[in-house]
Amino acid sequence: MPTIREQSHLPSLGAHERAEVGNRLQEMVVELVDLSLLGKQLHWSVVGRHFRSLHLQLDELVDSWRELADTVAERAVAIGSFPDGQATTIAADSPIDTIDRGPIEDLEVVRLLSARLAAVAERARERSEHVSEIDPASEDVFIEVIRALEEQLWMARAQLPV
């Protein structure tokens, strides 16, 4: 009689490896969901000369982070781990610095965004390196996230004065 594990057709990772990769994927889901929440807060808070372009750019970024979170979460499920993107989990587990409520000048929005994007991209890179030997398919997901975040960081930083 096949075991439940065999019936569910999980990738051939051991329990320890599955848990390790699942934990790294969960951390990434938390940060991407939190980035999307932060992005909406900045979207509502931005003021200044570049309001319109930043307002629209932040909506695009939020959509991207939500799609990336979904990709990461679906990879977690594919290996037999179940992600948690609930508000209480995000609030408790996210290492992303919060921002103050209220109006924020456009260039300060770009600075705040750039600093957080850089930190999240760096942690994504560390996670990718951590899982590279364990599960190359999950490493590919992290690489996709890193590429997107680093491109977004470049585009944000390009708006800052030289």
Phi and psi in degrees as a GROMACS rama.xvg file:
@    title "Ramachandran Plot"
@    xaxis  label "Phi"
@    yaxis  label "Psi"
@TYPE xy
-66.8428  146.873  PRO-2
-77.9228  167.135  THR-3
-59.3981  -39.2256  ILE-4
-60.625  -44.1781  ARG-5
-67.3048  -37.3846  GLU-6
-67.0848  -29.9498  GLN-7
-85.7819  -5.76054  SER-8
56.8255  46.4826  HIS-9
-75.6909  150.809  LEU-10
-58.0019  156.503  PRO-11
-80.842  69.4184  SER-12
-112.067  143.831  LEU-13
-70.904  166.794  GLY-14
-59.5725  -42.4811  ALA-15
-64.4184  -45.1161  HIS-16
-65.0169  -41.5989  GLU-17
-60.5691  -44.2857  ARG-18
-65.5982  -43.0787  ALA-19
-61.8835  -49.7718  GLU-20
-66.3969  -41.88  VAL-21
-58.5624  -40.0067  GLY-22
-64.4556  -42.7699  ASN-23
-65.8459  -39.2952  ARG-24
-65.4248  -40.7371  LEU-25
-60.8776  -44.1443  GLN-26
-58.3721  -39.2063  GLU-27
-69.6864  -40.8974  MET-28
-58.3049  -46.4834  VAL-29
-57.5499  -46.6087  VAL-30
-68.2369  -38.779  GLU-31
-68.5931  -40.39  LEU-32
-64.5902  -42.3314  VAL-33
-65.4113  -39.1926  ASP-34
-58.1911  -41.2792  LEU-35
-64.9684  -36.1759  SER-36
-70.1677  -42.8383  LEU-37
-61.3803  -42.0488  LEU-38
-59.5685  -41.514  GLY-39
-66.9493  -38.9626  LYS-40
-61.9285  -44.3279  GLN-41
-64.9627  -38.458  LEU-42
-57.658  -41.002  HIS-43
-79.7416  -20.8714  TRP-44
-99.9551  -18.2528  SER-45
-65.1731  136.023  VAL-46
-137.679  160.897  VAL-47
121.954  -176.005  GLY-48
-59.0358  -34.6885  ARG-49
-100.389  23.0809  HIS-50
-50.5781  -56.51  PHE-51
-60.035  -48.7787  ARG-52
-64.9632  -40.2739  SER-53
-69.2118  -40.396  LEU-54
-55.9322  -46.8442  HIS-55
-70.9599  -41.3319  LEU-56
-61.3741  -40.9776  GLN-57
-63.7538  -37.331  LEU-58
-61.6125  -41.6482  ASP-59
-63.3663  -42.1257  GLU-60
-64.2236  -43.9166  LEU-61
-58.1839  -45.6841  VAL-62
-59.8388  -42.4057  ASP-63
-63.0193  -45.8607  SER-64
-65.5427  -35.7217  TRP-65
-66.6518  -41.0331  ARG-66
-65.154  -42.4811  GLU-67
-64.0223  -41.0897  LEU-68
-60.0891  -40.5094  ALA-69
-64.7234  -42.2342  ASP-70
-60.911  -45.9787  THR-71
-65.6439  -44.4808  VAL-72
-62.9202  -40.1139  ALA-73
-66.947  -33.7182  GLU-74
-65.1054  -40.7493  ARG-75
-58.5511  -46.6706  ALA-76
-63.5475  -38.6011  VAL-77
-60.9241  -29.6776  ALA-78
-95.616  4.11319  ILE-79
95.2067  17.7497  GLY-80
-111.252  147.673  SER-81
-117.566  111.447  PHE-82
-71.4953  159.023  PRO-83
-126.632  110.4  ASP-84
-111.761  23.7426  GLY-85
-74.142  153.915  GLN-86
-55.1306  -41.8776  ALA-87
-64.9453  -36.6801  THR-88
-69.1927  -44.5481  THR-89
-60.6789  -48.0664  ILE-90
-62.0002  -38.1899  ALA-91
-78.3971  -33.6017  ALA-92
-107.268  -12.137  ASP-93
-77.2119  131.35  SER-94
-86.8813  0.728116  PRO-95
-73.2357  131.203  ILE-96
-65.1875  139.906  ASP-97
-79.3099  171.45  THR-98
-122.342  158.307  ILE-99
-75.4719  149.809  ASP-100
-75.3064  147.654  ARG-101
119.205  178.068  GLY-102
-65.3393  141.429  PRO-103
-131.845  126.728  ILE-104
-59.0978  145.692  GLU-105
-52.1386  -47.546  ASP-106
-68.0008  -31.1553  LEU-107
-68.9423  -36.3895  GLU-108
-58.3008  -44.8144  VAL-109
-64.2235  -41.2479  VAL-110
-63.7051  -47.2829  ARG-111
-60.5644  -45.6971  LEU-112
-62.7574  -46.4471  LEU-113
-61.1918  -43.5534  SER-114
-62.3267  -42.1648  ALA-115
-72.1741  -41.0086  ARG-116
-60.5726  -43.0928  LEU-117
-61.4061  -43.1121  ALA-118
-66.4365  -43.3309  ALA-119
-65.9655  -41.9148  VAL-120
-62.2918  -40.2053  ALA-121
-64.396  -43.0242  GLU-122
-67.11  -34.9974  ARG-123
-63.2751  -40.8168  ALA-124
-62.8171  -43.2757  ARG-125
-61.6205  -42.4562  GLU-126
-64.4617  -41.5779  ARG-127
-59.0123  -46.6018  SER-128
-62.0414  -38.3038  GLU-129
-64.1029  -40.9867  HIS-130
-91.2594  -6.61142  VAL-131
-55.9424  -39.3826  SER-132
-83.1142  -22.4658  GLU-133
-85.4812  -47.708  ILE-134
-148.913  92.8226  ASP-135
-57.8311  -30.8786  PRO-136
-67.0131  -40.2707  ALA-137
-70.0954  -34.9518  SER-138
-58.265  -41.304  GLU-139
-59.1466  -38.4206  ASP-140
-64.1143  -44.7679  VAL-141
-61.7922  -39.7973  PHE-142
-61.4165  -41.0593  ILE-143
-59.7327  -43.1827  GLU-144
-64.1787  -46.2579  VAL-145
-60.1355  -46.1307  ILE-146
-57.0731  -46.6644  ARG-147
-64.6422  -47.1646  ALA-148
-64.6053  -41.3783  LEU-149
-69.5875  -33.5366  GLU-150
-66.7884  -42.5866  GLU-151
-63.2715  -39.0363  GLN-152
-63.4705  -44.0384  LEU-153
-58.146  -46.5407  TRP-154
-67.8138  -32.8356  MET-155
-70.8842  -48.8662  ALA-156
-61.5282  -32.1348  ARG-157
-62.9028  -16.899  ALA-158
-86.74  -8.58596  GLN-159
-85.0052  147.289  LEU-160
-61.0526  146.754  PRO-161
